[in-house]
Amino acid sequence: MTEVIPIHHNQLMTPSEVAELLQVPVRTIHNWRYRNTGPKGFRVGKHVRFKRSDVEAWIEKLAEDFLAV
């Protein structure tokens, strides 16, 4: 049986987790961050993390911009 893990709005996500959520390669997440076009990320030591709320807000903005065209 699969364990259900609750999702917290301010949960920190790795680039791999963001890539899995968006169904894109991890390299795409890194490229978006480098170009400042993807969800807002930050460093925790030498590791990149994303707040789930920032990723969700970025997805919503993309959807709004798409529908506005």
C-alpha positions as CSV (number, residue, x, y, z in Angstrom):
1,M,0.0,0.0,0.0
2,T,1.3,3.5,-0.9
3,E,1.8,5.8,2.0
4,V,-0.1,9.1,1.7
5,I,2.1,12.1,2.5
6,P,0.3,15.3,3.3
7,I,1.4,18.3,1.2
8,H,2.2,21.5,3.1
9,H,1.8,24.8,1.2
10,N,5.3,26.0,2.4
11,Q,7.0,22.6,1.8
12,L,10.5,22.9,0.3
13,M,11.0,21.1,-3.0
14,T,14.1,20.0,-4.7
15,P,14.7,20.7,-8.4
16,S,13.9,17.0,-9.1
17,E,10.6,17.2,-7.3
18,V,9.7,20.4,-9.2
19,A,10.7,18.7,-12.5
20,E,8.5,15.7,-11.6
21,L,5.6,17.9,-10.8
22,L,5.9,19.8,-14.0
23,Q,6.8,16.7,-16.1
24,V,10.0,18.3,-17.5
25,P,13.7,17.4,-17.3
26,V,15.6,18.6,-14.2
27,R,17.9,20.4,-16.6
28,T,14.9,22.5,-17.7
29,I,14.4,23.6,-14.1
30,H,18.0,24.6,-13.8
31,N,17.9,26.5,-17.1
32,W,14.7,28.4,-16.1
33,R,16.3,29.3,-12.8
34,Y,19.5,30.5,-14.6
35,R,17.4,32.6,-17.0
36,N,15.1,33.8,-14.2
37,T,12.0,32.6,-16.0
38,G,10.9,29.7,-13.8
39,P,9.6,29.5,-10.3
40,K,11.6,31.4,-7.7
41,G,14.2,29.3,-6.0
42,F,16.9,29.9,-3.4
43,R,19.9,28.2,-1.9
44,V,20.1,26.3,1.3
45,G,23.8,26.0,1.7
46,K,24.8,24.6,-1.7
47,H,21.4,23.1,-2.5
48,V,18.7,24.7,-4.5
49,R,15.2,24.6,-3.0
50,F,11.8,25.9,-4.1
51,K,8.8,26.7,-1.8
52,R,5.8,24.8,-3.0
53,S,3.7,27.9,-2.7
54,D,6.1,29.8,-5.1
55,V,5.9,26.9,-7.6
56,E,2.1,26.8,-7.5
57,A,1.9,30.6,-7.8
58,W,4.2,30.5,-10.9
59,I,2.0,27.8,-12.5
60,E,-1.1,29.9,-11.8
61,K,0.6,32.9,-13.4
62,L,1.5,30.9,-16.5
63,A,-2.1,29.7,-16.8
64,E,-3.5,33.2,-16.4
65,D,-1.0,34.6,-19.0
66,F,-2.0,31.8,-21.4
67,L,-5.7,32.5,-21.0
68,A,-5.2,36.2,-21.4
69,V,-3.8,35.8,-24.9
